[in-house]
């Protein structure tokens, strides 16, 4: 039955590759082959022969509340799993693994700004692939502001990608610490002078803990800790947004394209 095939695919076919996907960056062709086998079995009950696929695979990977079957996009799931490895390097910089990788690949910089060496191992290349996921959701929690850069880092929660929309050209302030008073509170006059009204309002409403050094946190989770589930959802939403914008730009009108593609009953 369809229900039996769904359970079998989710508990076996999409669960078996979890371990290698958490350690290595799986080639795109391999992901396509795995997707083809899963799709063939879903539509015909056999993975070895071809069958008519009545719906796009992209529709089957949608969550069930949005009309899909909730199957994983293996490529996105692979990157979300690798993001966990990068998060461990950020969360536990004094671990043996982090020290070895830092001494080999980024001894003169931090993990987020490290580059891929010419003869880097497959493990390091996989971690760098997962780092792209972290860059989409990491945000700097301001304590003393000495390591949070105003114009480069994401540090403003729920605000235009985490960065100010003010241009920042020829501005004397570069670090968030420059916006704080000696007592650790926001310098209201300076902030209103440097930033536009929208930025100033959000910055002044952002709490400053002032208990130690600035730390990285995972913005999609309230606890600030990275999870594979939230990383996958972030990648999936970003992919859907890119596909929608591409289709809308090819049709010529983004607004009407978004309206007609809303998941609603036909009458509405």
VOBA-1610 file (N, C-alpha, C; in pm, whole numbers, padded with zeros to 5 digits, always signed):
BEGIN
Unk+00084-00119+00000Unk+00000+00000+00000Unk+00088+00125+00000Unk+00027+00237-00031Unk+00102+00364-00032Unk+00153+00398+00108Unk+00070+00372+00209Unk+00113+00402+00346Unk+00232+00314+00386Unk+00229+00187+00346Unk+00340+00098+00377Unk+00468+00139+00306Unk+00456+00180+00179Unk+00575+00224+00106Unk+00631+00352+00166Unk+00543+00441+00212Unk+00590+00565+00274Unk+00671+00536+00400Unk+00619+00449+00485Unk+00690+00416+00609Unk+00822+00348+00578Unk+00823+00258+00481Unk+00945+00185+00447Unk+01051+00279+00390Unk+01010+00370+00305Unk+01107+00463+00246Unk+01167+00557+00351Unk+01083+00608+00440Unk+01131+00704+00539Unk+01215+00638+00648Unk+01180+00515+00685Unk+01251+00449+00795Unk+01372+00369+00749Unk+01381+00339+00620Unk+01493+00258+00570Unk+01573+00333+00464Unk+01510+00360+00350Unk+01584+00416+00237Unk+01644+00553+00268Unk+01572+00635+00345Unk+01622+00767+00377Unk+01694+00772+00511Unk+01692+00662+00586Unk+01761+00658+00715Unk+01898+00592+00706Unk+01914+00496+00615Unk+02043+00426+00603Unk+02158+00520+00567Unk+02141+00617+00475Unk+02256+00704+00439Unk+02288+00812+00542Unk+02222+00811+00658Unk+02240+00920+00754Unk+02384+00931+00801Unk+02447+00819+00834Unk+02584+00825+00887Unk+02684+00878+00783Unk+02690+00821+00661Unk+02785+00879+00563Unk+02754+01025+00529Unk+02626+01062+00532Unk+02591+01201+00502Unk+02635+01296+00613Unk+02655+01245+00733Unk+02702+01330+00843Unk+02853+01347+00842Unk+02923+01270+00759Unk+03070+01275+00755Unk+03125+01323+00621Unk+03057+01298+00511Unk+03109+01327+00378Unk+03007+01403+00296Unk+03058+01482+00203Unk+02973+01556+00110Unk+02944+01465-00009Unk+02822+01413-00015Unk+02785+01316-00118Unk+02774+01386-00254Unk+02835+01329-00360Unk+02824+01391-00493Unk+02679+01405-00538Unk+02656+01504-00620Unk+02520+01531-00666Unk+02464+01416-00747Unk+02548+01351-00829Unk+02501+01238-00909Unk+02455+01123-00821Unk+02525+01100-00711Unk+02485+00993-00619Unk+02351+01024-00555Unk+02331+01148-00517Unk+02201+01188-00461Unk+02089+01170-00563Unk+02117+01200-00689Unk+02016+01184-00794Unk+01981+01037-00814Unk+02080+00949-00806Unk+02053+00806-00821Unk+01969+00754-00705Unk+02001+00797-00585Unk+01923+00756-00468Unk+01780+00808-00479Unk+01766+00931-00526Unk+01633+00988-00544Unk+01553+00911-00648Unk+01620+00869-00754Unk+01552+00794-00860Unk+01501+00660-00808Unk+01583+00591-00728Unk+01541+00463-00672Unk+01421+00480-00580Unk+01428+00582-00493Unk+01318+00606-00399Unk+01190+00642-00474Unk+01203+00728-00575Unk+01085+00770-00651Unk+01023+00654-00728Unk+01107+00568-00788Unk+01055+00452-00861Unk+00978+00358-00769Unk+01033+00337-00650Unk+00965+00247-00557Unk+00834+00308-00508Unk+00832+00439-00491Unk+00710+00504-00441Unk+00597+00492-00544Unk+00628+00511-00671Unk+00523+00515-00772Unk+00487+00376-00825Unk+00578+00279-00813Unk+00547+00149-00873Unk+00570+00029-00785Unk+00625+00046-00666Unk+00649-00068-00578Unk+00772-00147-00613Unk+00854-00095-00708Unk+00977-00163-00747Unk+01082-00058-00777Unk+01203-00078-00724Unk+01309+00020-00744Unk+01390-00005-00870Unk+01374-00121-00931Unk+01458-00157-01045Unk+01398-00121-01179Unk+01268-00106-01189Unk+01203-00077-01316Unk+01144+00063-01314Unk+01124+00119-01433Unk+01070+00254-01446Unk+00917+00252-01440Unk+00864+00359-01383Unk+00719+00374-01373Unk+00683+00519-01402Unk+00555+00541-01425Unk+00508+00677-01449Unk+00508+00753-01318Unk+00573+00868-01316Unk+00576+00953-01198Unk+00470+01062-01216Unk+00365+01053-01139Unk+00251+01140-01160Unk+00271+01279-01102Unk+00372+01298-01019Unk+00400+01429-00961Unk+00551+01453-00960Unk+00591+01580-00963Unk+00733+01614-00950Unk+00784+01570-00814Unk+00913+01538-00810Unk+00975+01501-00683Unk+00976+01619-00586Unk+00986+01741-00640Unk+00985+01860-00555Unk+00853+01873-00477Unk+00743+01825-00538Unk+00615+01830-00467Unk+00609+01725-00356Unk+00676+01611-00376Unk+00675+01507-00274Unk+00762+01544-00155Unk+00862+01630-00175Unk+00948+01671-00064Unk+00887+01781+00020Unk+00773+01833-00021Unk+00707+01935+00060Unk+00656+01873+00190Unk+00650+01951+00298Unk+00589+01899+00421Unk+00442+01866+00398Unk+00391+01775+00477Unk+00251+01732+00460Unk+00151+01846+00478Unk+00173+01940+00572Unk+00077+02052+00581Unk+00070+02137+00455Unk+00174+02129+00370Unk+00174+02207+00246Unk+00135+02123+00125Unk+00085+02002+00148Unk+00037+01921+00037Unk+00134+01819-00015Unk+00251+01803+00047Unk+00349+01705+00002Unk+00344+01577+00085Unk+00448+01494+00067Unk+00457+01368+00141Unk+00562+01374+00252Unk+00641+01481+00256Unk+00740+01494+00361Unk+00866+01414+00339Unk+00893+01370+00214Unk+01020+01301+00187Unk+01135+01400+00192Unk+01252+01353+00230Unk+01367+01441+00241Unk+01429+01468+00104Unk+01473+01590+00086Unk+01562+01623-00024Unk+01702+01583+00021Unk+01757+01478-00040Unk+01882+01418+00010Unk+01998+01516+00004Unk+02001+01600-00097Unk+02110+01697-00109Unk+02105+01797+00007Unk+01990+01850+00036Unk+01975+01946+00145Unk+01997+01880+00280Unk+01951+01756+00293Unk+01970+01684+00419Unk+02118+01658+00444Unk+02192+01627+00339Unk+02336+01607+00351Unk+02406+01733+00402Unk+02369+01848+00349Unk+02431+01974+00393Unk+02390+02009+00535Unk+02264+01979+00572Unk+02221+02005+00708Unk+02295+01918+00808Unk+02322+01793+00771Unk+02398+01704+00858Unk+02543+01753+00874Unk+02603+01800+00765Unk+02740+01850+00772Unk+02748+01979+00852Unk+02640+02055+00854Unk+02638+02176+00935Unk+02658+02146+01083Unk+02616+02026+01125Unk+02635+01987+01265Unk+02782+01975+01299Unk+02864+01927+01203Unk+03008+01916+01227Unk+03071+02053+01245Unk+03033+02148+01161Unk+03085+02283+01176Unk+03040+02348+01305Unk+02915+02322+01346Unk+02866+02379+01471Unk+02947+02328+01591Unk+02990+02202+01586Unk+03071+02148+01696Unk+03205+02218+01705Unk+03262+02256+01591Unk+03389+02330+01595Unk+03371+02467+01657Unk+03254+02529+01635Unk+03227+02661+01694Unk+03194+02648+01843Unk+03114+02547+01876Unk+03067+02532+02013Unk+03177+02481+02106Unk+03266+02394+02056Unk+03371+02333+02138Unk+03507+02356+02073Unk+03558+02479+02075Unk+03687+02507+02008Unk+03806+02444+02077Unk+03792+02398+02200Unk+03904+02339+02274Unk+03906+02186+02266Unk+03817+02128+02190Unk+03819+01983+02175Unk+03938+01940+02090Unk+03975+01814+02099Unk+04091+01763+02025Unk+04070+01775+01874Unk+03951+01741+01828Unk+03921+01750+01684Unk+03934+01894+01634Unk+03879+01988+01710Unk+03886+02129+01669Unk+04030+02179+01667Unk+04111+02138+01764Unk+04250+02181+01769Unk+04330+02125+01651Unk+04305+01999+01616Unk+04376+01938+01503Unk+04340+02008+01372Unk+04211+02031+01350Unk+04168+02097+01226Unk+04216+02241+01220Unk+04216+02309+01334Unk+04264+02447+01336Unk+04414+02455+01305Unk+04492+02365+01362Unk+04634+02364+01334Unk+04667+02327+01191Unk+04578+02252+01127Unk+04605+02208+00989Unk+04550+02305+00885Unk+04433+02365+00910Unk+04366+02437+00802Unk+04341+02585+00831Unk+04323+02627+00956Unk+04293+02769+00979Unk+04362+02818+01106Unk+04493+02794+01114Unk+04568+02832+01234Unk+04580+02983+01251Unk+04566+03059+01142Unk+04582+03204+01149Unk+04450+03279+01133Unk+04337+03210+01145Unk+04206+03274+01132Unk+04104+03193+01211Unk+03977+03231+01201Unk+03873+03153+01268Unk+03805+03061+01168Unk+03717+02975+01217Unk+03656+02874+01132Unk+03569+02935+01023Unk+03493+03038+01054Unk+03400+03095+00958Unk+03469+03167+00843Unk+03592+03208+00861Unk+03667+03276+00754Unk+03776+03188+00695Unk+03782+03061+00732Unk+03884+02971+00679Unk+03857+02941+00532Unk+03962+02917+00457Unk+03953+02885+00315Unk+03991+02740+00291Unk+03953+02689+00176Unk+03986+02550+00141Unk+04125+02543+00082Unk+04210+02463+00143Unk+04346+02446+00094Unk+04346+02361-00034Unk+04460+02367-00103Unk+04470+02298-00233Unk+04458+02148-00217Unk+04523+02091-00116Unk+04521+01946-00096Unk+04443+01911+00030Unk+04330+01977+00050Unk+04248+01950+00169Unk+04184+01812+00160Unk+04162+01753+00275Unk+04100+01622+00282Unk+03951+01631+00250Unk+03893+01516+00221Unk+03749+01511+00194Unk+03668+01550+00318Unk+03721+01518+00435Unk+03652+01555+00558Unk+03643+01706+00574Unk+03754+01776+00548Unk+03755+01921+00561Unk+03668+01986+00454Unk+03668+01931+00333Unk+03581+01985+00229Unk+03434+01967+00265Unk+03403+01856+00330Unk+03265+01833+00371Unk+03224+01932+00480Unk+03315+01959+00574Unk+03284+02055+00681Unk+03264+02194+00623Unk+03344+02232+00523Unk+03326+02363+00460Unk+03194+02371+00386Unk+03149+02259+00328Unk+03017+02259+00263Unk+02906+02281+00365Unk+02920+02220+00482Unk+02822+02242+00587Unk+02828+02381+00648Unk+02945+02445+00637Unk+02957+02581+00690Unk+02867+02679+00617Unk+02836+02653+00490Unk+02747+02741+00415Unk+02607+02742+00478Unk+02568+02632+00539Unk+02439+02628+00608Unk+02445+02717+00732Unk+02555+02708+00806Unk+02568+02786+00929Unk+02565+02936+00899Unk+02625+02978+00790Unk+02630+03120+00758Unk+02492+03178+00734Unk+02395+03094+00698Unk+02259+03142+00673Unk+02182+03167+00803Unk+02221+03097+00911Unk+02142+03107+01033Unk+02216+03150+01157Unk+02349+03163+01150Unk+02425+03206+01267Unk+02404+03354+01294Unk+02396+03389+01420Unk+02384+03529+01459Unk+02472+03553+01580Unk+02527+03673+01588Unk+02618+03708+01696Unk+02540+03763+01815Unk+02550+03695+01930Unk+02487+03744+02051Unk+02582+03843+02119Unk+02537+03965+02136Unk+02623+04073+02184Unk+02632+04067+02336Unk+02756+04058+02386Unk+02784+04072+02529Unk+02863+04199+02553Unk+02993+04196+02522Unk+03073+04318+02533Unk+03088+04390+02400Unk+03057+04321+02287Unk+03063+04384+02156Unk+03200+04398+02096Unk+03304+04343+02159Unk+03441+04363+02110Unk+03473+04279+01986Unk+03400+04170+01964Unk+03429+04083+01849Unk+03316+04082+01746Unk+03211+04158+01768Unk+03099+04164+01674Unk+03117+04284+01582Unk+03129+04256+01453Unk+03148+04362+01353Unk+03012+04415+01308Unk+02999+04547+01304Unk+02870+04609+01276Unk+02824+04582+01134Unk+02913+04597+01038Unk+02873+04597+00897Unk+02894+04462+00828Unk+02965+04368+00891Unk+02992+04239+00828Unk+02916+04123+00891Unk+02902+04121+01023Unk+02840+04008+01093Unk+02689+04023+01101Unk+02623+03909+01118Unk+02479+03908+01148Unk+02466+03918+01300Unk+02410+04028+01348Unk+02400+04046+01493Unk+02270+04112+01536Unk+02186+04153+01442Unk+02057+04213+01476Unk+01948+04109+01451Unk+01883+04058+01554Unk+01783+03952+01535Unk+01658+04002+01462Unk+01607+03917+01373Unk+01480+03943+01301Unk+01483+04076+01227Unk+01591+04099+01152Unk+01604+04228+01086Unk+01685+04216+00958Unk+01620+04209+00843Unk+01684+04221+00711Unk+01815+04143+00702Unk+01810+04014+00731Unk+01930+03933+00721Unk+02027+03952+00836Unk+01985+04017+00943Unk+02070+04032+01060Unk+02168+04146+01054Unk+02168+04223+00946Unk+02262+04334+00931Unk+02186+04465+00914Unk+02247+04577+00950Unk+02179+04707+00930Unk+02168+04740+00783Unk+02061+04810+00747Unk+02043+04853+00607Unk+02111+04986+00581Unk+02162+05049+00685Unk+02239+05172+00666Unk+02366+05140+00588Unk+02405+05230+00498Unk+02520+05203+00410Unk+02648+05179+00487Unk+02676+05258+00588Unk+02795+05240+00669Unk+02922+05297+00611Unk+02915+05365+00499Unk+03033+05424+00438Unk+03075+05549+00516Unk+03205+05557+00539Unk+03266+05672+00608Unk+03214+05688+00750Unk+03170+05578+00811Unk+03124+05585+00949Unk+03239+05550+01043Unk+03255+05622+01154Unk+03369+05598+01244Unk+03357+05470+01325Unk+03237+05413+01338Unk+03218+05294+01420Unk+03232+05169+01335Unk+03302+05070+01388Unk+03322+04943+01318Unk+03279+04823+01400Unk+03295+04828+01532Unk+03258+04719+01621Unk+03136+04759+01703Unk+03060+04658+01745Unk+02940+04685+01825Unk+02978+04750+01957Unk+03098+04722+02006Unk+03142+04784+02132Unk+03148+04935+02120Unk+03167+04988+01999Unk+03170+05133+01981Unk+03034+05197+02005Unk+02928+05115+02002Unk+02792+05166+02021Unk+02747+05158+02167Unk+02835+05110+02255Unk+02799+05092+02396Unk+02865+05199+02482Unk+02799+05232+02589Unk+02856+05324+02687Unk+02947+05248+02782Unk+03030+05315+02861Unk+03116+05243+02957Unk+03040+05154+03054Unk+02913+05184+03080Unk+02834+05102+03171Unk+02776+04977+03104Unk+02792+04965+02970Unk+02742+04848+02898Unk+02606+04866+02835Unk+02548+04985+02839Unk+02418+05011+02776Unk+02439+05072+02638Unk+02331+05076+02560Unk+02338+05135+02426Unk+02359+05286+02436Unk+02442+05338+02348Unk+02461+05483+02335Unk+02351+05535+02242Unk+02243+05579+02300Unk+02123+05613+02223Unk+02151+05725+02123Unk+02217+05830+02166Unk+02243+05944+02077Unk+02330+05904+01958Unk+02435+05826+01984Unk+02524+05783+01875Unk+02451+05693+01777Unk+02371+05601+01827Unk+02299+05508+01739Unk+02200+05583+01650Unk+02127+05677+01705Unk+02032+05754+01624Unk+02104+05843+01523Unk+02227+05880+01553Unk+02303+05964+01462Unk+02363+05884+01346Unk+02403+05759+01373Unk+02471+05678+01272Unk+02372+05603+01183Unk+02267+05546+01242Unk+02178+05455+01169Unk+02048+05525+01132Unk+01984+05469+01029Unk+01851+05516+00992Unk+01752+05474+01100Unk+01632+05528+01094Unk+01537+05509+01203Unk+01500+05363+01223Unk+01484+05287+01114Unk+01447+05146+01127Unk+01555+05067+01199Unk+01681+05088+01158Unk+01792+05019+01224Unk+01805+05060+01370Unk+01795+05189+01397Unk+01813+05239+01534Unk+01707+05180+01627Unk+01583+05171+01580Unk+01476+05118+01665Unk+01502+04972+01703Unk+01545+04890+01606Unk+01568+04749+01633Unk+01691+04731+01722Unk+01797+04807+01698Unk+01918+04795+01779Unk+01890+04830+01924Unk+01819+04937+01947Unk+01792+04979+02084Unk+01699+04882+02157Unk+01621+04805+02083Unk+01533+04706+02146Unk+01602+04571+02165Unk+01725+04557+02116Unk+01800+04433+02132Unk+01868+04432+02269Unk+01848+04329+02350Unk+01909+04327+02484Unk+02060+04302+02475Unk+02133+04364+02565Unk+02278+04344+02578Unk+02304+04279+02712Unk+02363+04159+02710Unk+02382+04085+02834Unk+02501+04140+02913Unk+02611+04168+02844Unk+02726+04228+02909Unk+02791+04141+03015Unk+02785+04007+02997Unk+02842+03918+03098Unk+02975+03856+03054Unk+03016+03878+02932Unk+03140+03817+02885Unk+03162+03846+02739Unk+03222+03751+02668Unk+03254+03769+02527Unk+03131+03740+02440Unk+03133+03796+02319Unk+03026+03769+02223Unk+03032+03622+02179Unk+02918+03564+02157Unk+02911+03423+02118Unk+02822+03409+01994Unk+02846+03301+01920Unk+02762+03268+01806Unk+02644+03185+01852Unk+02528+03210+01796Unk+02407+03134+01828Unk+02334+03102+01699Unk+02251+02997+01704Unk+02172+02955+01588Unk+02035+03021+01598Unk+02009+03118+01510Unk+01890+03202+01522Unk+01758+03127+01507Unk+01744+03026+01417Unk+01613+02959+01404Unk+01566+02889+01530Unk+01656+02856+01624Unk+01615+02789+01747Unk+01617+02888+01863Unk+01517+02883+01947Unk+01509+02975+02061Unk+01623+02952+02159Unk+01667+02825+02172Unk+01777+02796+02263Unk+01912+02837+02207Unk+01920+02869+02077Unk+02044+02911+02016Unk+02135+02799+01973Unk+02091+02673+01984Unk+02173+02557+01948Unk+02131+02504+01811Unk+02229+02463+01732Unk+02201+02413+01598Unk+02138+02275+01605Unk+02036+02252+01522Unk+01977+02121+01504Unk+01967+02092+01355Unk+01979+01965+01321Unk+01971+01925+01181Unk+01834+01958+01123Unk+01730+01942+01204Unk+01594+01969+01156Unk+01578+02115+01117Unk+01621+02207+01203Unk+01607+02349+01172Unk+01698+02389+01056Unk+01817+02327+01047Unk+01904+02355+00934Unk+01844+02310+00803Unk+01780+02193+00803Unk+01715+02144+00681Unk+01599+02234+00641Unk+01518+02275+00739Unk+01404+02363+00709Unk+01453+02495+00651Unk+01563+02548+00705Unk+01618+02674+00654Unk+01663+02659+00509Unk+01732+02549+00479Unk+01777+02525+00341Unk+01659+02503+00248Unk+01559+02430+00294Unk+01442+02402+00209Unk+01365+02529+00177Unk+01343+02613+00277Unk+01273+02739+00254Unk+01352+02830+00160Unk+01484+02832+00176Unk+01567+02914+00089Unk+01562+02864-00055Unk+01563+02731-00073Unk+01555+02675-00208Unk+01420+02706-00272Unk+01313+02692-00196Unk+01179+02723-00250Unk+01169+02870-00290Unk+01228+02958-00210Unk+01224+03100-00242Unk+01303+03130-00370Unk+01417+03065-00387Unk+01496+03086-00509Unk+01423+03035-00633Unk+01360+02918-00621Unk+01285+02864-00735Unk+01168+02954-00770Unk+01101+03004-00669Unk+00986+03093-00693Unk+01030+03222-00761Unk+01140+03280-00714Unk+01189+03404-00774Unk+01236+03381-00918Unk+01296+03265-00944Unk+01342+03236-01080Unk+01224+03221-01175Unk+01122+03150-01133Unk+01004+03132-01218Unk+00931+03263-01238Unk+00924+03343-01132Unk+00855+03471-01143Unk+00930+03566-01234Unk+01063+03568-01224Unk+01142+03657-01309Unk+01132+03617-01455Unk+01121+03486-01482Unk+01107+03442-01621Unk+00970+03476-01677Unk+00868+03481-01590Unk+00734+03517-01636Unk+00714+03667-01644Unk+00795+03744-01573Unk+00791+03888-01587Unk+00726+03964-01473Unk+00645+03898-01389Unk+00577+03968-01279Unk+00584+03882-01154Unk+00668+03922-01059Unk+00689+03843-00938Unk+00565+03845-00849Unk+00499+03961-00838Unk+00385+03974-00746Unk+00271+03882-00785Unk+00229+03888-00913Unk+00117+03805-00956Unk+00152+03657-00950Unk+00278+03622-00977Unk+00319+03482-00970Unk+00308+03429-00828Unk+00345+03510-00728Unk+00333+03466-00590Unk+00186+03450-00549Unk+00101+03540-00600Unk-00041+03533-00564Unk-00104+03405-00618Unk-00078+03372-00745Unk-00142+03258-00807Unk-00088+03125-00755Unk+00032+03125-00693Unk+00091+03002-00642Unk+00066+02982-00493Unk-00020+03065-00432Unk-00053+03046-00292Unk-00129+02915-00272Unk-00092+02838-00169Unk-00161+02713-00140Unk-00297+02742-00077Unk-00396+02752-00163Unk-00532+02784-00118Unk-00631+02711-00210Unk-00756+02692-00166Unk-00857+02630-00252Unk-00876+02711-00380Unk-00911+02645-00491Unk-00923+02716-00619Unk-01020+02833-00615Unk-01130+02821-00538Unk-01225+02933-00532Unk-01160+03058-00476Unk-01081+03040-00373Unk-01014+03156-00312Unk-00912+03214-00409
//
